[in-house]
Amino acid sequence: CRTLCNSRKLSWARVNMKFTALATSTTVAVLLAACVCSNAMQINSCKSPAMVFSPPVVGAPVNLADARQAVSDYYSSGKYDDEMNGIFKRAHLFFESLTPSNNATVIFDIDETTLSNFAEMQREDFGYIPKMNTKWVNSASAPAIPQSLDLFHTLVARGFKVVFLTGRTEAVRAPTELNLKRAGYVGYDTLILRDENEVNLSALEYKTLRREQLTSEGYDIVANFGDQWSDVEGDCSGFRFKLPNYCYIVN
C-alpha cells in the first residue's frame, strides 16, 4: 500500500490492512487484502490492484449455463450412447435366457426411452416451453433411440408382446401412433396413454396402476424399460431396466 500511495504522490497518513479469512470444512485460505489510504486514492481501472470474489461454496449449485453445456457435451461426445449400449447389451443377454410364453410382455416408456426428444430440448435450451413442446409432439418427428428400436425388433420377432406405457395423454394419441410408426416401431401390442381421470396421478401411481391392470388381464410382464425411476418402480414391473436421462426428472 505504501508503494501504491507514494507512486500517486499521496501523503502517507494511515494504512489499514484488513485480512479476511474464510474457512470451509476442507480448506482455509486468506483470500482478501485491502489497503485504504487516508487521502482519496484514484484507482486506475486499467491496472486495478485488487480483486474481490466469492470463492466456491460447498453445496452451492453448479452454474446453469455450465450444466446445460455439460449435458450437451455428454450426449454429443458419444458417452451417452456408450452408456446405452452397455445397458442394452445386458438386456439382449437377459432375453436370450428366456423362452417367451404366449403372454410374455415387455413394457416400454416412450419419451427418452424409445423416442428421443433431445434435439427439441436443445432448441428449447433445456427448458420446457409448453407451446413449443406441444407443436413438437404433434409433428410426430422424434427419431427412434436406436438401441431401443433394435431390441424392439428382436422381441417382436421372438414372440414377446410389447406394450408402450407413456405419460402422454389421450389428446396426443394420433401423433404418438404416427411417430412410433415413422420411427420403425411396428408390430407392438398396445399403446397406453393417460386418460382424463389419470392426469392428477403421479407418474409412479399412474404407471403402477396400469401395469396392475395389464397383469389382471393376463399379461405376464417380464421386463420394463424407462428413463425415469417412476417408470420402473412399483409393482408388476418384472426385470427393470433404468435408462439414463440427464435432462429432466418425472416423479
Buried (B, 14 or more C-beta within 10 A) or exposed (E): BEEBBEEEEBEEEEEEEEEEEEEEEEEEEEEBEEBEBEEEBEEEEEEEEEEEEEEEEEEEEEEEEEEBEEBBEBBEEEEBBEBBEEBBEEBEEEBEEEEBEEBBBBBBBBBBBBBBBBEBBBEBEBEEEEEEBEEBBBEBBBBBBBBBBBBBBBBBEEEBBBBBBBBBBBBBEEBBBBBBEBBBBEEBBBBBBBEEEBEEBEBBBBBBBBBBEBBEEEBBBBBBBBBBBBBBBBEBBBBBBBBBBBBBEBE
